Amino acid sequence: MTAHGRILVTVLALIIGIAPGASALTVTTYFVGGVPPATQEGGGELAKIVEAAARIWESAYSDVGTITLYYGWASLGQAGNHSLIEQGGSPNREAAGLILFDNSGKVSFYLDPTPESNEEYKRLTEENQDLGAGLVNVARIFSSPVGSAADRVDLLSVAIHEIGHALGLCNGNDTFVEESRDGSLRISDDLPFAGSVVALATNAWGFTSHFDAIEIPYGAVMQGINAGERRIPSALDILADAQISGLGIRNLNPLQVLPVPEAEAAEIEIMDVDKTEVATTESATTEIFSGVLTLSRGF
């Protein structure tokens, strides 16, 4: 049995006995194995990075619910991928998934020891684009990295990207398949920027679960990740997953959220904020699309 297969068996065993129930949208994460690549730099911990990515997405949505994500290291030859394990409910949502990060050495990762802050990146660029319903934020990119972050793929960005697949933009998600038949997603009337049309990228198998880098060129999380940058969810990333999974919007401009000590966690509620602080893959190959490194097909 391959390492990937052993991880999947472990995941399926862990699913049994996990009880649903949460007071808000919760992304629960479990490490299932693997060793980090020798090419990593930064000294950060995978668990803390994945948790930081999950908190960013949690802060964007208002719904009650839980998604369980298992994660680990495996030899992929590409930065990361996501596999849908279980879906269901009304509205249909992913209930459990698996995210793996590459430890083959092909990708040189930066593991941030402080993933709740962005001090390694000296520039923040935010881009807006009219997709049919007025200007909507389509990119939040930190660049000009220094130190160990320079010229490396930011693992926090990869984790954010893969969790974005789990929250809706996934070729294994039944609702995504239905709503993307014409190669785009249309934001519905119950969401902000209703009528916006989100073009999807294509490859040899058809439409993918990534944004089209030609039609939406500025750098959304769900377009892909480049080395030497950090991407956090744009309003468009948040809206696209909300459209697929029937999620209510809490905040289109989420902050990175500091971890809460366990003793205080029961007493503190994360409040809405208005300002930012400054896949089983069908193809085993990494796609280069208009200069953007595309991370799996988001299955």
N, C-alpha and C positions, 0 to 999 in steps of 0.2 A: 504493500500500500504506500502511495506517495505521501510526503509530508502534508501536502494540501488535503489529501483524502483523510489523513488522521485528524487534522484540525476540524474538518467538517463532521466527522463522527463524534468528536468531542463536543462540538456545538450542539448537535442533535440531542446528545445525552443531557446537556445542560438545560435545554429548553423545557424538559419535563420537570414539573414542579414549580416553575416560576409563576408566581401569582400576579395577575394584572391589578391595576389600581393605582392612581396617582392623583395629586391635587392640581396638577397642571401638566402641560406637555412635557414629558420626561424622556430623555434619551439615556437608557441604561446601558452601560458598557461592561464587557467581561473579556479579559485577556485569555487567549486560548493557546498560546505557545509561540515558539520560534525564537531565534536569536537575532539581535540587531546586526546590520552589516558592518564590516570592518571599515568601510569608507565614510561612516558618519562623522560629523563634527558638531560641536556645540555643548555636549554633555547633558542634554535634556533627557527626560524620561518619556517613553512612548505613552505610558498610562496617563501622565499629566497632560500631554499634548492632545490626546484623544478626548479627554475630559474637557479641556478648554474649548476644543472645537464643538463638542456637544452643547456646552453652555451657551455659546454664541447662537446656535440654531434655536435652542430652547427659548431664548429671550425674544425671539422674533414672533412667536405664535401664542395665541390665547387659549387654545383648546386643551381640554383634559384628555389625557391619553398617554400611553407608554409605547415606545419602540425599543426593542432589545437588540443591541448590536454586539456581536462577538468580533474580536480583532486580534491580529497577531502578525508575525513576520513569516514570509515564505519567499521562495525563489520565483519571481515573476518575470523579470526582464523588463518591467515597466514600473512606474512609481507606485501604483496601487490599483486595486480593483474591489468591486462590491458585488456580492451575490445575494439576491433575495432568497430567503428561506421560507418565509410564511407571510401571507397577506390575507386580508378579509375585513369584515365589518361593514358598516354603513355610516359614512362613506368608506369605500375600500381604501385601506392603507397597509403599508408594510408593517408587520408585527415583529418580525425577526429577520436579521440579516447578518452577513459575514463580510468584514472588511479586512483585506490583507495588504501589507506593505512590503515592498521588495527588499530582500536581503541578499540578492545575488551579487551586489557590488556594481551593477550597471548604472544605478542612480546614486549620485553623491548627495546625501541628505544633510540638511541642517536641522538638528534637534535642539530647539530653543529651551533653555533651562527656565525661562520666565515667559511662557506662552500667553500670559494675560496682558503683556505689554509689548511694545514694538520698537524698543529703543535701538535695535540693530538696524532699523530701516529709517533713513533720514528724510524721506520724502513721501508724502501722501498725495495721490491723485484721485479725484472723484470725477466721474464722467456721467453726463446725462444724454439721453437720446429720445426722440419722439418716435414711438412705435405705433402710433395711431390714436393715442389718447392723451397727448401732451407729454412734456419732458419728464422722463422717469430716470432715476439713478440706475445706471447699468454697470458701474465698475467702482470699486474701492481698492486701490492698489498701493501698497507700501513698496518703495523701491530705494535705490541708492544704499544698498546694504554695506555694512562694515564688519570687520572681524571675520569670524567663522561663517557668517551668513553669506558672505560675498561668493557669487558664482555657484551657489548650491541650491538644491531644491528644498524649499521650506516644508518640512513635514507637517506643520500645522495647516498650511494651505491644502496639502494633499488630503489630510483628514477632514477638513471642512468640505472639500470637493466630494469625497466619497460619502460622507454623511448626507450631503445634498442629494446624491442618488438614492439613498435609503429613504429620504423623506418624500420621494415622488418621481423624480426624473430617472426612471429605470426601465429598461426594455423588458424586464420581467413583470412589471407592474401592469395589471390588466387595464386600469384606468388610463395610464399613460399611453398604452398601445391604442386604445380607442380614441383618445383625444388628439393623437399626433398623426393620424392616418394621412393627412395632407401635408405633413412635413412642418407643421407649426402648432403652437399652442395659442389659444385665444383666452385672454383674461376675462372672466365672466362678470356680470353686473353686480354681484355681491362683494367684489373686491375692489380696492383702489386701482385707479388707472384701467378701469373696465374698457374693453375694446382693444387694448394693446395686443399686438400679434408678435409672438416670439418665434423666430425662424430657427429651425433645428438643422444641425450639420448632417451631412450624408457621408457614407463610405460604400464599399463594395456590396454591403448587405442591405443598404437602404438608409432610412432615417435613423439617426442615433439619438441618444439621450443627452447630447451636448448642444449648447447654443451654436448657431452658425457664426463663425468668426469673420465672415465677410459682411453679413447683414448686421451683426452686432459686434463691431470690431474692437471695442475699447478695453475688454478684459474682465468679463464677468467670471465669477468662480466656476459656474457650470459651463464655461467655454473650455477651460484648461488652465494649466499652470506653467509658467516659465521659471527657469533657474534665476536666482538673484532678485526675487520679489516675494511679497506676501499678499495674498488676496483674501479679503473677508467678504461675507455675503453682501451683494448689492440689493437694492430694492427689487430688481428684476429677478434675481435668484430666489428671493423669498416669495415673491408673487407666483413664480412658476411652480414651486413645490406646493404652495397653498392651493393653486388651481387643481393640481392632480389629486391631492390628498384631502381636499375639503377642509383646509385649516383656516381658522380665523386669524387675522393679522393683529398682533400686539404692537409691533414696532418694526418699521421698515429701515431703521438705522440703528442696528444693535451694537452695543458696546461689547468688547471682550469683558467677560465677567470674572471678577476675582473669586477664588475659591472661598467657601464659607466654612469656618471651623465647625466640626460636628456638634459641639455644644450649643452653637448659635443657630444652626441650620433650621431648627424647628420654629425659630422666632423671627427670622428675617425673610421678607418677601422682596424679590427683585422687582423694582419699579420700572415703568416705561421711561425711556430716555429719548431726547430729541436730537442730540448732537453726538457725533463720533469724536473720540478722544484725539485727535489731532486736527472590482465590479466583476460575478463571473463575466469575463469579457468574451464576446463572440470572436474577436480577433486577438491573437496572441501578440500582435505587433503594436508598438506605440505609433500613433498617428501624428504627423506634423502637419498642422492645418494653418496656413497663413502665418507661419512662424510661431505658433502656439503649441506647446506640448500637450496633447490630449490624453487624459488618463482613463484608459479603458472605455468600454461602451456602456458601463453603468448597469450591467445586468444585476 
